Amino acid sequence: MAIRRGEWVETPFAIEILSESESYEYVTEKIQDYFDADAKQVWYIALRQRRIYAYTSATELTDFKADMNISTTPLLSDFQFVTSDLFA
């Protein structure tokens, strides 16, 4: 779920920026909430570590770093980039 104009709405894809103040427990609960609301992918961007953690379920993730290509396929077939480009 995401908030749009003060209302909760379902979202198939979510992107979150990881805050240094967020606990591991808080992040895993939030990821679970997205998948409980029928999300298909959730990305957590860790700016300090220059990584993107791409979840396809609450327990399955891929750690994207350096020059790895990341995409939202099959959700958005034309949304893709090299991970390092985000942190340039």
N, CA, C and O of each residue as an XYZ file, in Angstrom:
352
protein
N       0.841     -1.169      0.000
C       0.000      0.000      0.000
C       0.892      1.240      0.000
O       2.005      1.239      0.524
N       0.374      2.256     -0.587
C       1.058      3.542     -0.608
C       0.024      4.615     -0.277
O      -1.183      4.390     -0.377
N       0.508      5.753      0.108
C      -0.409      6.845      0.416
C      -0.422      7.816     -0.751
O       0.626      8.299     -1.180
N      -1.603      8.098     -1.258
C      -1.777      9.073     -2.329
C      -2.894     10.022     -1.907
O      -4.033      9.601     -1.706
N      -2.564     11.284     -1.775
C      -3.529     12.301     -1.355
C      -4.220     11.915     -0.050
O      -5.424     12.113      0.114
N      -3.433     11.361      0.877
C      -3.961     11.018      2.190
C      -4.733      9.718      2.257
O      -5.228      9.357      3.325
N      -4.852      8.997      1.143
C      -5.595      7.737      1.090
C      -4.636      6.581      0.798
O      -3.693      6.727      0.020
N      -4.883      5.443      1.426
C      -4.092      4.245      1.139
C      -4.555      3.638     -0.175
O      -5.754      3.441     -0.377
N      -3.617      3.336     -1.075
C      -3.924      2.713     -2.362
C      -2.974      1.538     -2.586
O      -1.845      1.533     -2.096
N      -3.450      0.549     -3.331
C      -2.594     -0.591     -3.660
C      -1.567     -0.158     -4.700
O      -1.842      0.679     -5.559
N      -0.380     -0.746     -4.603
C       0.670     -0.454     -5.574
C       1.404     -1.745     -5.920
O       1.795     -2.482     -5.015
N       1.600     -2.039     -7.208
C       2.329     -3.251     -7.568
C       3.840     -3.111     -7.406
O       4.562     -4.107     -7.354
N       4.316     -1.857     -7.327
C       5.752     -1.607     -7.278
C       6.015     -0.437     -6.345
O       5.376      0.609     -6.461
N       6.950     -0.609     -5.424
C       7.275      0.455     -4.481
C       8.780      0.648     -4.413
O       9.554     -0.301     -4.534
N       9.176      1.899     -4.217
C      10.583      2.237     -4.017
C      10.685      3.014     -2.704
O       9.944      3.970     -2.477
N      11.598      2.597     -1.859
C      11.835      3.266     -0.587
C      13.310      3.633     -0.500
O      14.170      2.888     -0.973
N      13.598      4.769      0.097
C      14.971      5.167      0.392
C      15.239      4.754      1.833
O      14.531      5.180      2.746
N      16.243      3.938      2.037
C      16.570      3.445      3.363
C      17.169      4.560      4.202
O      18.142      5.201      3.804
N      16.587      4.781      5.349
C      17.072      5.784      6.278
C      17.990      5.129      7.298
O      17.754      3.997      7.718
N      19.022      5.833      7.688
C      19.950      5.302      8.693
C      19.253      5.033     10.013
O      19.719      4.208     10.799
N      18.144      5.714     10.270
C      17.444      5.556     11.546
C      16.460      4.392     11.554
O      15.932      4.045     12.610
N      16.202      3.779     10.391
C      15.250      2.668     10.334
C      15.899      1.375     10.810
O      16.992      1.014     10.374
N      15.216      0.696     11.698
C      15.728     -0.582     12.197
C      15.441     -1.685     11.182
O      14.561     -1.550     10.332
N      16.188     -2.763     11.284
C      15.976     -3.925     10.417
C      14.545     -4.436     10.590
O      13.883     -4.791      9.615
N      14.079     -4.472     11.826
C      12.721     -4.948     12.111
C      11.675     -4.065     11.427
O      10.717     -4.573     10.842
N      11.856     -2.759     11.499
C      10.921     -1.832     10.862
C      10.881     -2.045      9.348
O       9.805     -2.097      8.752
N      12.048     -2.167      8.738
C      12.128     -2.357      7.285
C      11.464     -3.665      6.877
O      10.692     -3.685      5.919
N      11.746     -4.758      7.581
C      11.147     -6.044      7.206
C       9.635     -6.032      7.402
O       8.911     -6.661      6.630
N       9.150     -5.332      8.415
C       7.699     -5.212      8.601
C       7.073     -4.414      7.458
O       5.999     -4.763      6.966
N       7.735     -3.360      7.045
C       7.220     -2.530      5.955
C       7.197     -3.311      4.638
O       6.239     -3.216      3.870
N       8.250     -4.076      4.385
C       8.292     -4.912      3.181
C       7.159     -5.924      3.221
O       6.476     -6.131      2.218
N       6.957     -6.548      4.357
C       5.856     -7.509      4.499
C       4.516     -6.831      4.236
O       3.648     -7.409      3.582
N       4.340     -5.613      4.739
C       3.098     -4.874      4.505
C       2.847     -4.668      3.016
O       1.722     -4.845      2.549
N       3.885     -4.294      2.264
C       3.719     -4.125      0.819
C       3.252     -5.419      0.162
O       2.320     -5.403     -0.641
N       3.890     -6.538      0.497
C       3.511     -7.797     -0.140
C       2.153     -8.298      0.344
O       1.434     -8.954     -0.410
N       1.800     -8.002      1.575
C       0.447     -8.331      2.052
C      -0.605     -7.556      1.262
O      -1.745     -8.003      1.132
N      -0.220     -6.397      0.738
C      -1.119     -5.561     -0.061
C      -0.973     -5.839     -1.559
O      -1.376     -5.021     -2.386
N      -0.395     -6.992     -1.904
C      -0.272     -7.466     -3.290
C       0.783     -6.767     -4.142
O       0.675     -6.761     -5.368
N       1.801     -6.179     -3.513
C       2.914     -5.651     -4.297
C       3.617     -6.809     -5.003
O       3.621     -7.937     -4.511
N       4.199     -6.524     -6.140
C       4.957     -7.531     -6.900
C       6.456     -7.320     -6.751
O       7.230     -8.275     -6.821
N       6.869     -6.072     -6.545
C       8.285     -5.754     -6.330
C       8.393     -4.582     -5.356
O       7.583     -3.654     -5.375
N       9.405     -4.652     -4.514
C       9.726     -3.554     -3.607
C      11.234     -3.345     -3.673
O      12.011     -4.282     -3.492
N      11.629     -2.119     -3.930
C      13.050     -1.781     -3.939
C      13.365     -0.930     -2.723
O      12.661      0.036     -2.428
N      14.416     -1.290     -2.027
C      14.956     -0.450     -0.965
C      16.298      0.067     -1.448
O      17.191     -0.722     -1.757
N      16.451      1.368     -1.517
C      17.687      1.982     -1.981
C      18.501      2.403     -0.765
O      18.055      3.211      0.050
N      19.689      1.847     -0.659
C      20.616      2.172      0.429
C      21.676      3.113     -0.129
O      22.665      2.673     -0.716
N      21.463      4.398      0.060
C      22.352      5.401     -0.537
C      23.788      5.270     -0.049
O      24.724      5.306     -0.847
N      23.958      5.120      1.239
C      25.307      5.057      1.805
C      26.094      3.855      1.274
O      27.291      3.956      1.009
N      25.415      2.730      1.125
C      26.066      1.515      0.633
C      26.074      1.431     -0.889
O      26.704      0.546     -1.467
N      25.368      2.359     -1.532
C      25.255      2.363     -2.997
C      24.729      1.037     -3.528
O      25.299      0.433     -4.436
N      23.620      0.605     -2.930
C      22.999     -0.664     -3.310
C      21.494     -0.500     -3.409
O      20.894      0.374     -2.783
N      20.911     -1.363     -4.209
C      19.458     -1.456     -4.292
C      19.096     -2.897     -3.947
O      19.579     -3.844     -4.568
N      18.246     -3.036     -2.954
C      17.755     -4.355     -2.568
C      16.381     -4.521     -3.195
O      15.424     -3.849     -2.809
N      16.293     -5.424     -4.168
C      15.055     -5.621     -4.918
C      14.365     -6.891     -4.419
O      14.867     -8.000     -4.597
N      13.214     -6.703     -3.794
C      12.440     -7.814     -3.245
C      11.362     -8.235     -4.229
O      10.670     -7.393     -4.802
N      11.221     -9.541     -4.423
C      10.120    -10.087     -5.212
C       9.133    -10.822     -4.319
O       8.082    -11.266     -4.780
N       9.469    -10.948     -3.060
C       8.566    -11.417     -2.008
C       9.166    -10.888     -0.706
O      10.245    -10.294     -0.711
N       8.477    -11.101      0.387
C       8.980    -10.592      1.662
C      10.288    -11.250      2.077
O      11.005    -10.724      2.928
N      10.605    -12.400      1.481
C      11.815    -13.130      1.867
C      12.805    -13.349      0.734
O      13.890    -13.881      0.965
N      12.458    -12.950     -0.485
C      13.348    -13.154     -1.630
C      13.813    -11.811     -2.170
O      13.005    -10.960     -2.543
N      15.141    -11.636     -2.206
C      15.667    -10.375     -2.704
C      16.928    -10.597     -3.506
O      17.598    -11.623     -3.388
N      17.235     -9.598     -4.331
C      18.484     -9.549     -5.070
C      19.175     -8.255     -4.673
O      18.548     -7.198     -4.608
N      20.452     -8.347     -4.413
C      21.276     -7.210     -4.001
C      21.983     -6.677     -5.245
O      22.897     -7.315     -5.767
N      21.552     -5.493     -5.722
C      22.141     -4.881     -6.906
C      23.166     -3.840     -6.482
O      22.881     -2.970     -5.659
N      24.358     -3.939     -7.052
C      25.429     -2.992     -6.735
C      26.292     -2.771     -7.975
O      26.164     -3.472     -8.978
N      27.167     -1.783     -7.877
C      28.157     -1.464     -8.917
C      27.515     -1.347    -10.294
O      26.596     -0.550    -10.484
N      27.988     -2.131    -11.253
C      27.540     -2.012    -12.637
C      26.499     -3.048    -13.030
O      26.436     -3.459    -14.189
N      25.694     -3.467    -12.084
C      24.647     -4.444    -12.374
C      23.432     -3.736    -12.976
O      23.075     -2.634    -12.560
N      22.805     -4.381    -13.954
C      21.581     -3.857    -14.551
C      20.388     -4.243    -13.683
O      20.285     -5.385    -13.235
N      19.492     -3.294    -13.448
C      18.292     -3.541    -12.672
C      17.091     -3.109    -13.496
O      17.149     -2.112    -14.216
N      16.004     -3.860    -13.389
C      14.786     -3.508    -14.122
C      13.566     -3.962    -13.324
O      13.670     -4.738    -12.374
N      12.424     -3.459    -13.736
C      11.170     -3.851    -13.102
C      10.406     -4.878    -13.926
O       9.223     -5.114    -13.680
N      11.058     -5.480    -14.883
C      10.414     -6.493    -15.714
C       9.879     -7.599    -14.814
O      10.593     -8.023    -13.905
N       8.704     -8.069    -15.015
C       7.754     -7.804    -16.103
C       6.768     -6.676    -15.828
O       5.899     -6.421    -16.662
N       6.869     -5.998    -14.703
C       5.902     -4.940    -14.380
C       5.986     -3.753    -15.322
O       4.974     -3.333    -15.884
N       7.180     -3.208    -15.499
C       7.414     -2.070    -16.381
C       8.600     -2.430    -17.269
O       9.751     -2.257    -16.868
N       8.333     -2.916    -18.444
C       9.388     -3.477    -19.286
C      10.444     -2.464    -19.716
O      11.567     -2.852    -20.038
N      10.107     -1.172    -19.727
C      11.085     -0.192    -20.203
C      11.763      0.582    -19.067
O      12.461      1.560    -19.330
N      11.573      0.168    -17.818
C      12.217      0.845    -16.692
C      13.404      0.006    -16.238
O      13.257     -0.967    -15.499
N      14.588      0.412    -16.701
C      15.810     -0.305    -16.355
C      16.992      0.661    -16.428
O      16.966      1.655    -17.155
N      18.020      0.340    -15.659
C      19.226      1.170    -15.654
C      20.351      0.404    -14.978
O      20.132     -0.644    -14.372
N      21.552      0.942    -15.091
C      22.726      0.387    -14.420
C      22.738      0.981    -13.018
O      22.629      2.196    -12.858
N      22.869      0.137    -12.005
C      22.785      0.562    -10.620
C      23.699      1.739    -10.312
O      23.280      2.686     -9.647
N      24.927      1.695    -10.779
C      25.889      2.771    -10.468
C      25.435      4.123    -11.022
O      25.843      5.158    -10.496
N      24.595      4.143    -12.078
C      24.099      5.399    -12.633
C      23.242      6.149    -11.621
O      23.221      7.380    -11.623
N      22.554      5.440    -10.779
C      21.706      6.075     -9.767
C      22.537      6.847     -8.747
O      22.096      7.867     -8.218
N      23.734      6.353     -8.480
C      24.562      6.942     -7.445
C      25.649      7.859     -7.976
O      26.504      8.314     -7.216
N      25.625      8.136     -9.277
C      26.654      8.988     -9.910
C      26.510     10.432     -9.505
O      27.290     11.277     -9.944
